[in-house]
Amino acid sequence: MISDFIGWIFALLVVDPLQAQVQEQVERARLPVEIVRQSQACLNSQAPQLIERAAGDYGWAAATVVNLAIGRTAPAELLDSGDPQCAALVSVPNGAGEDA
C-alpha cells in the first residue's frame, strides 16, 4: 500500500513534469516526426520503470525528488540513454531547448 502511494507521489512530482518538459522542448525545437515518436515511446517505456523503482526504493525516490527540485539533477538524466528510443531524446534538453 505504501509502495503504491510512493509511486503515485513520484509520478506526480517527477514523471508527469518530466513528460511535460520533454514534450515542450520537443515542440519548441521543432524536431522531426521520427524523433517525436521516439520521445513518446521512450517516455512510455521509462515512466513505469521509474515509478516501479521509486515504489521499491524510497530513499532513491526522495533523493531524486529533492535533486530535481533544487536543480542538481536534470529530468533527462533519469532516462536510460542506453535505450535506442531515448538516446536522441536525452540530447534534446541539453542542446535544442537552450537555443530556442
C-alpha positions as a LaTeX table, in Angstrom:
\begin{tabular}{lrrr}
\hline
Residue & $x$ (\AA) & $y$ (\AA) & $z$ (\AA) \\
\hline
Met1 & 0.00 & 0.00 & 0.00 \\
Ile2 & 2.71 & 2.48 & 0.91 \\
Ser3 & 4.63 & 1.47 & $-2.21$ \\
Asp4 & 1.65 & 2.41 & $-4.34$ \\
Phe5 & 1.40 & 5.76 & $-2.57$ \\
Ile6 & 5.12 & 6.47 & $-3.05$ \\
Gly7 & 4.83 & 5.50 & $-6.72$ \\
Trp8 & 1.85 & 7.82 & $-7.15$ \\
Ile9 & 3.62 & 10.74 & $-5.45$ \\
Phe10 & 6.74 & 10.10 & $-7.54$ \\
Ala11 & 4.67 & 10.07 & $-10.73$ \\
Leu12 & 3.01 & 13.31 & $-9.70$ \\
Leu13 & 6.24 & 15.11 & $-8.74$ \\
Val14 & 8.70 & 13.65 & $-11.24$ \\
Val15 & 7.26 & 11.65 & $-14.12$ \\
Asp16 & 4.41 & 13.97 & $-15.11$ \\
Pro17 & 6.63 & 17.11 & $-15.10$ \\
Leu18 & 9.31 & 15.18 & $-16.98$ \\
Gln19 & 6.83 & 14.24 & $-19.70$ \\
Ala20 & 5.56 & 17.82 & $-19.91$ \\
Gln21 & 9.07 & 19.25 & $-20.10$ \\
Val22 & 10.17 & 16.83 & $-22.79$ \\
Gln23 & 7.03 & 17.47 & $-24.82$ \\
Glu24 & 7.52 & 21.22 & $-24.55$ \\
Gln25 & 11.17 & 21.06 & $-25.58$ \\
Val26 & 10.45 & 18.71 & $-28.48$ \\
Glu27 & 7.76 & 21.09 & $-29.77$ \\
Arg28 & 9.94 & 24.16 & $-29.24$ \\
Ala29 & 12.85 & 22.59 & $-31.10$ \\
Arg30 & 10.56 & 21.58 & $-33.99$ \\
Leu31 & 12.20 & 18.20 & $-34.22$ \\
Pro32 & 11.48 & 15.71 & $-37.00$ \\
Val33 & 8.43 & 13.49 & $-36.58$ \\
Glu34 & 10.60 & 10.41 & $-36.04$ \\
Ile35 & 12.32 & 11.93 & $-33.00$ \\
Val36 & 8.94 & 12.98 & $-31.63$ \\
Arg37 & 7.72 & 9.38 & $-31.98$ \\
Gln38 & 10.91 & 8.10 & $-30.34$ \\
Ser39 & 10.47 & 10.53 & $-27.46$ \\
Gln40 & 6.91 & 9.35 & $-26.86$ \\
Ala41 & 7.99 & 5.71 & $-27.00$ \\
Cys42 & 10.88 & 6.44 & $-24.64$ \\
Leu43 & 8.66 & 8.14 & $-22.08$ \\
Asn44 & 6.04 & 5.39 & $-22.36$ \\
Ser45 & 8.67 & 2.74 & $-21.60$ \\
Gln46 & 10.67 & 4.66 & $-18.99$ \\
Ala47 & 7.84 & 6.11 & $-16.87$ \\
Pro48 & 6.63 & 2.76 & $-15.48$ \\
Gln49 & 10.22 & 1.73 & $-14.75$ \\
Leu50 & 10.89 & 4.94 & $-12.84$ \\
Ile51 & 7.66 & 4.59 & $-10.85$ \\
Glu52 & 8.45 & 0.95 & $-10.05$ \\
Arg53 & 11.95 & 1.89 & $-8.90$ \\
Ala54 & 10.57 & 4.68 & $-6.71$ \\
Ala55 & 7.99 & 2.34 & $-5.17$ \\
Gly56 & 10.72 & $-0.14$ & $-4.31$ \\
Asp57 & 13.43 & 2.28 & $-3.18$ \\
Tyr58 & 12.04 & 5.09 & $-1.06$ \\
Gly59 & 15.48 & 6.60 & $-0.45$ \\
Trp60 & 16.16 & 6.89 & $-4.17$ \\
Ala61 & 12.72 & 8.37 & $-4.75$ \\
Ala62 & 13.16 & 11.01 & $-2.05$ \\
Ala63 & 16.68 & 11.90 & $-3.17$ \\
Thr64 & 15.54 & 12.15 & $-6.79$ \\
Val65 & 12.64 & 14.47 & $-5.94$ \\
Val66 & 14.93 & 16.72 & $-3.88$ \\
Asn67 & 17.69 & 16.76 & $-6.50$ \\
Leu68 & 15.20 & 17.65 & $-9.22$ \\
Ala69 & 13.64 & 20.36 & $-7.06$ \\
Ile70 & 16.96 & 22.07 & $-6.35$ \\
Gly71 & 18.21 & 21.63 & $-9.91$ \\
Arg72 & 21.06 & 19.27 & $-9.10$ \\
Thr73 & 19.64 & 16.65 & $-11.45$ \\
Ala74 & 18.15 & 17.37 & $-14.86$ \\
Pro75 & 14.99 & 15.40 & $-15.60$ \\
Ala76 & 16.52 & 13.96 & $-18.77$ \\
Glu77 & 19.19 & 12.31 & $-16.63$ \\
Leu78 & 16.52 & 9.93 & $-15.36$ \\
Leu79 & 16.03 & 8.48 & $-18.84$ \\
Asp80 & 18.04 & 5.47 & $-19.96$ \\
Ser81 & 20.46 & 6.78 & $-22.60$ \\
Gly82 & 21.23 & 3.14 & $-23.50$ \\
Asp83 & 17.67 & 2.72 & $-24.74$ \\
Pro84 & 17.76 & 3.40 & $-28.51$ \\
Gln85 & 14.46 & 5.28 & $-28.30$ \\
Cys86 & 15.79 & 7.52 & $-25.53$ \\
Ala87 & 19.26 & 8.19 & $-26.93$ \\
Ala88 & 18.11 & 11.01 & $-29.21$ \\
Leu89 & 15.76 & 12.39 & $-26.59$ \\
Val90 & 18.40 & 12.60 & $-23.87$ \\
Ser91 & 20.38 & 15.02 & $-26.03$ \\
Val92 & 17.38 & 17.28 & $-26.81$ \\
Pro93 & 17.05 & 19.01 & $-23.42$ \\
Asn94 & 20.78 & 19.62 & $-23.31$ \\
Gly95 & 21.03 & 21.39 & $-26.62$ \\
Ala96 & 17.90 & 22.20 & $-28.54$ \\
Gly97 & 15.94 & 23.67 & $-25.65$ \\
Glu98 & 18.59 & 26.31 & $-24.90$ \\
Asp99 & 18.71 & 27.75 & $-28.41$ \\
Ala100 & 15.00 & 28.46 & $-28.73$ \\
\hline
\end{tabular}
